[in-house]
Amino acid sequence: MAFFSSSTRDVPQEVVMPRHVAVIMDGNGRWAKKRFLPRVAGHVKGVELVREMVRTCLEHGIQYLTLFAFSSENWRRPQDEVTLLMQLFVKALEQEVEKLDRNGVRLRVIGDLSRFEPRLQELIDKAQEQTAGNARLDLTIAANYGGRWDVMQAVNQMVTAQPDKRDGWQESDLEPYLSMNFAPEPDLFIRTGGEERISNFLLWQLAYTELYFTSTLWPDFDSAEFGKAIASFQQRERRFGRTSEQLVKPHA
């Protein structure tokens, strides 16, 4: 069974600081272009921002950070850019896992990993195994991931595991097979770079997530910008289908 309840079945506990933040890290290529640099330079700079984001989450006590690194549609990009992104992924795993482990960060990678080269798959497996015992922060990288893929692979697993319930499946039957079954639904979704869409990211999980869009390009999204996103979240009225009046606590 899933570890966390669904926001469409139960009203989540009110939180001041988001427990789970999900991010589409958009704008690396445009950041580089503005500086007359190759697009890969923006991606390299973007990896540095991931380090800062992890540090900020640790400082604020945020428990889950999920980053959309490479979508199932990103294979449509120019082949040389895809190749460089894969090389950067390998390099990041080789250089960053020890630091994550020392800081109590658990690394997970979700998505259809079968399309990656064997060396990358091996590094992913090793990193996940090495950090499996850590509990300060769950850092999840979505790579070759798509929200529709996630739902379909979960459905296929559910049908195979529970054929006897073919006429009566519930949400709770599907949830254990979703890629993010180990985490609560995101409280806050951030997309940098000026676009205002979720681009096939965590379609099931974002049902009641607060959305925050910013024109700031990902390589410029420092801890101060992250603070603005958190401040925006803290000003939201999270009703989960209820009215504002229902949220007002009666006077003693």
BELZITA-V693117 format. One record per residue. N is the residue number from 1. RES is the residue in three letters. PHI is phi in radians with two decimals (* if undefined). OMEGA is omega as a letter, one per 20 degrees, with the letter a starting at -180 (NA if undefined). Layout:
n	res	phi	omega
N	RES	PHI	OMEGA
N	RES	PHI	OMEGA
//
This chain:
n	res	phi	omega
1	MET	*	r
2	ALA	-1.24	a
3	PHE	-1.42	a
4	PHE	-2.21	a
5	SER	-1.41	a
6	SER	-1.62	r
7	SER	-1.23	r
8	THR	-1.55	r
9	ARG	-1.86	a
10	ASP	-2.23	r
11	VAL	-1.38	a
12	PRO	-1.13	r
13	GLN	-1.14	r
14	GLU	-1.20	a
15	VAL	-2.27	r
16	VAL	-1.45	r
17	MET	-1.82	r
18	PRO	-1.03	r
19	ARG	-1.33	a
20	HIS	-2.31	r
21	VAL	-2.02	r
22	ALA	-2.02	a
23	VAL	-2.35	r
24	ILE	-1.70	a
25	MET	-1.56	a
26	ASP	-1.78	r
27	GLY	1.96	a
28	ASN	-1.07	a
29	GLY	-1.13	r
30	ARG	-1.20	r
31	TRP	-1.05	a
32	ALA	-1.19	a
33	LYS	-1.08	r
34	LYS	-1.08	a
35	ARG	-1.85	r
36	PHE	1.00	r
37	LEU	-1.98	r
38	PRO	-1.13	a
39	ARG	-0.98	a
40	VAL	-1.06	r
41	ALA	-1.08	r
42	GLY	-1.17	r
43	HIS	-1.17	r
44	VAL	-1.09	r
45	LYS	-1.11	r
46	GLY	-1.09	r
47	VAL	-1.10	r
48	GLU	-1.06	r
49	LEU	-1.20	r
50	VAL	-1.07	r
51	ARG	-1.01	a
52	GLU	-1.16	r
53	MET	-1.10	r
54	VAL	-1.08	r
55	ARG	-1.04	a
56	THR	-1.13	r
57	CYS	-1.10	r
58	LEU	-1.10	a
59	GLU	-1.14	a
60	HIS	-1.58	a
61	GLY	1.32	r
62	ILE	-1.23	a
63	GLN	-1.63	a
64	TYR	-2.35	r
65	LEU	-2.28	a
66	THR	-2.09	a
67	LEU	-2.05	r
68	PHE	-1.53	a
69	ALA	-1.62	a
70	PHE	-2.74	a
71	SER	-1.52	r
72	SER	-1.14	r
73	GLU	-1.59	a
74	ASN	-1.23	r
75	TRP	-1.09	r
76	ARG	-1.30	a
77	ARG	-1.22	r
78	PRO	-0.94	a
79	GLN	-1.02	a
80	ASP	-1.15	r
81	GLU	-1.21	r
82	VAL	-1.05	r
83	THR	-1.06	r
84	LEU	-1.13	r
85	LEU	-1.12	r
86	MET	-1.13	r
87	GLN	-1.12	r
88	LEU	-1.17	r
89	PHE	-1.08	r
90	VAL	-1.05	a
91	LYS	-1.08	a
92	ALA	-1.09	r
93	LEU	-1.15	a
94	GLU	-1.16	a
95	GLN	-1.75	a
96	GLU	-1.81	a
97	VAL	-1.11	r
98	GLU	-1.05	r
99	LYS	-1.15	r
100	LEU	-1.06	a
101	ASP	-1.09	a
102	ARG	-1.10	a
103	ASN	-1.67	r
104	GLY	1.31	a
105	VAL	-1.72	r
106	ARG	-1.63	a
107	LEU	-1.80	r
108	ARG	-2.26	r
109	VAL	-2.20	r
110	ILE	-2.01	a
111	GLY	2.30	r
112	ASP	-1.47	a
113	LEU	-1.43	a
114	SER	-1.15	a
115	ARG	-1.45	a
116	PHE	-1.37	r
117	GLU	-1.09	a
118	PRO	-0.94	a
119	ARG	-1.08	r
120	LEU	-1.18	r
121	GLN	-1.06	r
122	GLU	-1.12	r
123	LEU	-1.14	r
124	ILE	-1.08	r
125	ASP	-1.04	a
126	LYS	-1.12	a
127	ALA	-1.13	a
128	GLN	-1.17	r
129	GLU	-1.18	a
130	GLN	-1.12	a
131	THR	-1.74	a
132	ALA	-1.05	a
133	GLY	-1.56	a
134	ASN	-1.48	a
135	ALA	-2.44	a
136	ARG	-1.25	a
137	LEU	-2.65	r
138	ASP	-1.65	r
139	LEU	-1.78	a
140	THR	-1.98	r
141	ILE	-1.85	r
142	ALA	-1.59	a
143	ALA	-2.32	a
144	ASN	0.85	a
145	TYR	-1.98	r
146	GLY	-2.54	a
147	GLY	-1.08	r
148	ARG	-1.22	r
149	TRP	-1.02	a
150	ASP	-1.07	a
151	VAL	-1.10	a
152	MET	-1.18	r
153	GLN	-1.17	r
154	ALA	-1.18	r
155	VAL	-1.06	a
156	ASN	-1.07	r
157	GLN	-1.16	a
158	MET	-1.11	a
159	VAL	-1.10	r
160	THR	-1.18	a
161	ALA	-1.39	a
162	GLN	-2.31	a
163	PRO	-1.09	a
164	ASP	-1.22	a
165	LYS	-1.77	a
166	ARG	-0.91	a
167	ASP	-1.72	a
168	GLY	-2.70	r
169	TRP	-1.21	r
170	GLN	-2.07	r
171	GLU	-0.90	a
172	SER	-1.12	r
173	ASP	-1.31	a
174	LEU	-1.45	a
175	GLU	-0.95	a
176	PRO	-1.11	a
177	TYR	-1.73	r
178	LEU	-1.27	a
179	SER	-1.07	a
180	MET	-1.78	a
181	ASN	-1.17	a
182	PHE	-1.58	a
183	ALA	-2.27	r
184	PRO	-1.18	r
185	GLU	-1.05	r
186	PRO	-1.03	r
187	ASP	-1.42	a
188	LEU	-2.33	r
189	PHE	-1.94	r
190	ILE	-2.10	r
191	ARG	-2.21	r
192	THR	-1.58	r
193	GLY	1.60	r
194	GLY	1.65	r
195	GLU	-1.39	a
196	GLU	-2.18	r
197	ARG	-2.69	a
198	ILE	-1.76	r
199	SER	0.85	r
200	ASN	1.12	a
201	PHE	-1.90	r
202	LEU	0.85	a
203	LEU	-1.02	a
204	TRP	-1.23	a
205	GLN	-1.37	a
206	LEU	-1.56	a
207	ALA	-0.90	a
208	TYR	-2.19	r
209	THR	-1.37	r
210	GLU	-1.35	a
211	LEU	-1.75	a
212	TYR	-2.31	r
213	PHE	-1.97	r
214	THR	-2.42	r
215	SER	-1.36	r
216	THR	-1.06	r
217	LEU	-1.27	a
218	TRP	-0.92	a
219	PRO	-1.07	r
220	ASP	-1.75	a
221	PHE	-1.49	a
222	ASP	-1.50	a
223	SER	-1.10	r
224	ALA	-1.17	r
225	GLU	-1.15	r
226	PHE	-1.09	r
227	GLY	-1.06	r
228	LYS	-1.12	r
229	ALA	-1.13	r
230	ILE	-1.14	r
231	ALA	-1.08	r
232	SER	-1.08	r
233	PHE	-1.01	a
234	GLN	-1.21	r
235	GLN	-1.64	a
236	ARG	-1.35	r
237	GLU	-1.74	a
238	ARG	-1.66	a
239	ARG	-1.67	a
240	PHE	0.91	r
241	GLY	1.60	a
242	ARG	-1.57	r
243	THR	-1.64	r
244	SER	-1.06	a
245	GLU	-1.08	a
246	GLN	-1.21	a
247	LEU	-1.50	a
248	VAL	-1.29	a
249	LYS	-1.34	r
250	PRO	-1.14	r
251	HIS	-1.23	a
252	ALA	-1.22	NA
//
